[in-house]
């Protein structure tokens, strides 16, 4: 996944970069690396599954036992 694809994916899910950090539990510098194209395969797969499967951030948080904070 390229940085542009990552940005498009989080946008499609309604996440800001800050909310993406919170969702994936990473620091802003990590997310900045993703924007530059160094997206881990697990993150890319997660985003693609969520988009393709119509899984919202809210639903994913429920499955993880987390309250949505964003």
Secondary structure, DSSP 8 states (H G I E B T S, - for coil): --HHHHHHHHHHTT--HHHHHHHHT--HHHHHHHHTT---HHHHHHHHHHHHHT--HHHHHHHTT-----
